[in-house]
């Protein structure tokens, strides 16, 4: 089980604004800001951390579980409104499984951020 994830970001202010807006539909909010440019976001505990880059950045993929197709749609709208680049509009992705409904955006650093709803199926 993953406990938390930390992304190193080139512009902490821009990335903070992006993730706060993009993940609000999924129930995420800022929970901790322990140092300048460092922010911990989550629903009940900080499981996504943003911190200033220490050298070169590397691009990654991160997926957040949504509770409905509507949450996926709201995530995509909020993320693109916050400056994220569309990387896959909300829709079914049957290549993963028949109920896999997701959307993708690139954050300000080029990371691929996804919201996914698995329907009633719990595939893992």
N, C-alpha and C positions, 0 to 999 in steps of 0.2 A: 504494500500500500504506500502510495506517495504521501509524505507528510507535508512538504512544501516545495516551492520552486522559486528560484531567484533569477530574474532577468537583469542583465547589465545593459543599461540604456545610455545612449549618447546625450540625450537632452532630458534630464529628470523631470523638469517642469512640464514639458510637452507630453512625455510618456505618462506622467501622473494624471494629467487631464484626460488623455485618451482612455486609459484603463478605468478611471473612475466613471466616465460616461459610458463606455462600452460594456462594462460589467454590471452596471446598476440594474439592468433588467433581470440579471441572474441573482440578484440579492447581495452582490459584493459591495463593500464600502471600505473606506480607509479605517483601519483599526489601530495602527501604530505608525509613528514617525520618529524612530529612535535617533536619527542623525540627519544632518543636512543632505537632502537629495535621496534619502532612503525612506521607503514607504512600504508598509505591510497591509495588504488588502485581503478580505475574506468575508465569509458570511458570519461565522461564529468565532473564528480564530484566523489569524493571518496565515494564509497558505500560498499567497502569491506576493513575492517581494520584488521591488524595483530598486536598483542601486546604480549609482553612476558607474560608467564603464571604467575598467582598469586595464587599459591597453586596447587591443582590437576587439570588436564585438563579433560574435558568431550568431548566425541566424538559427532559430529553433522553431519547433511546432509545439503549441500548447492547446489542449482542448478542455473546455469547461462543460460539465454536464448540466443540461437544462432540464426543467421539469415539464416542458410542453413544447409543441411546435411554435406556439405563439411566443414563448420566451426566446426561441432561436430567432424568430423574425424580429423581435424587439432588439435583441443583441445586435443583429446585422445593421438595422437602421441606426441604432445609437452609435455603433462603432464607426460607420461611414460618416455620420453627422459630426463625429468627433475628429474626423480627419483620416480615418483608416481607409485603405484602398481595398475595394472589393476584390476578393479572390475566390468567390463562389457564393452565389446568391442562395438564400434558404431553399432547401428542397431535399427530396429523398436521395440517398446514395446507396442504391441496392447492391452495389459492388461490395459493400461492407457487410450488410445484412438487410433484410426486407423492410425493417422499420427504422433504419438509420436516417434521421432527419437532421441536417446540419447546415451551417453557413460558415464561411471563412472570410477573414480580412487580414491584410498586412498592417501591422502597427507602425509607428513612426520609424522604427529601426529595421523594418522588413521582416520581423517575425511573423509567422503564419499563426493566427489566433482563430480558434474554432469554438463554436457552441454546438453541442450535439444533444439530441433527444433520442433515446432508444425505444420509445414507445413502451409497451408493456413488457417487451422482451428485455431481459437482462443477459446480454451475450457473454459476459466475462465471468 
